[in-house]
Structures are given as structure tokens and as C-alpha cells.
Amino acid sequence: MTCLDRRDLGLLLLRLGTGGVLAAHGAQKLFGWFGGHGLEGTGQFMESVGYAPGKASATAAGLAEAGGGTLLALGLATPAAGAAAAGAMAGAATVHMPNGFFAQEGGYEYAASLGLAATGLAVTGPGRLSLDHALGHVFDRGWMVPAALGFTAAATALVIGARNQRLRAKREGEQEALFEE
């Protein structure tokens, strides 16, 4: 194998692993597969952690994960797929951030790892063992990388900012006890 062949094989393995995990997580949200709670249960959870409306938030997260993950695994529209998955993972990491970094403590380690892998794939491209390559990279142009990542970063910042604002308003409405009992 030449270095280029090894690189392509490595990218294929990274795409299949990262994309497969993301697609499975999205299917949990959208369809309740693999022990997930479907749109209703996930929507209730999303609402409880500040993403409102909950069902719409669950749908958006599920589509970004399932769609982005599937496209990453296939190596199709890699910049958009990686950006969508990374945006969903940024939203998930925000929920877990108060618990610290490590996953065993409920932290954001797992979401950050998936998001960084998806971003890395968006930047590097899918390699030759991909549908993008087979189709002549019509959905994987150089200009698409900053466009997809920039658009997703802006949309994600707005969504997370609105969530944080809702949580702050909720906390301000709750009165703390003046005296310990």
C-alpha cells in the first residue's frame, strides 16, 4: 500500500466509525431505535435542558446526527455532513459541560470527541474511498468547507445562546431561600 492508500483507508475507517455512531444516536432520537426515546421522549428531555420547543429541537438534533452521520459514513457531501454533526455535538456538549470533561462523570468528553472527528472529516475530506470521490467531488468543493462550518457555527451559536438565555431567565424567576431551615 502506498501512503495515499493508507490515508484513504484511514479516512474510510474514521468515516464509518464516526458516521455510524452519529447515525445510531440520531436514530435513537428520531425513531426510538437502539434503546432511544424517540421524538416524544427526546423532545421532553430537550425541553427540560432548555432547548425549546423540545420536539422541534429533538427533530433538528436527530436529523443532524442521523443525516450527518449517514452522509459521513458514505463520504457524501462531506463538508455539510461534518458541519451538521459537529453542530449537533456542540449542542450536546453544552448540556454536559456543567459536569466537567470526563464522560464517566456525565461530562462533555464524548460529544466533543464526536464533534471534533466530524469537523476533522469536513476539513480533510472523505478520501478516495467515498461517494464524493466517485461523483467527482460535486458536493465536496473547497469553498464548501468554510461555508458549511461558518453557517453551522453561526446557527449553533444562536441556538445555544437562546437556550442559555432561557435557562438564565428561569433561574432568575426562582427565588432562593433567605434563611436555612
Buried (B, 14 or more C-beta within 10 A) or exposed (E): EEEEEEBBBEBBEBBBBBBBBBBBBBBBBBEBEEEBBBBEBBBEBBBEBBBBEBBBBBBBBBBBBBBBBBBBBBBBBBBBBBBBBBBBBBBBBBBBEEBEEEBEEEBBBBBBBBBEBBBBBBBBBBBBBBBBBEEEBEBBEEEBBBBBBEBBBEBBEEBBEEBEEBEEEEEEEEEEEEEEE
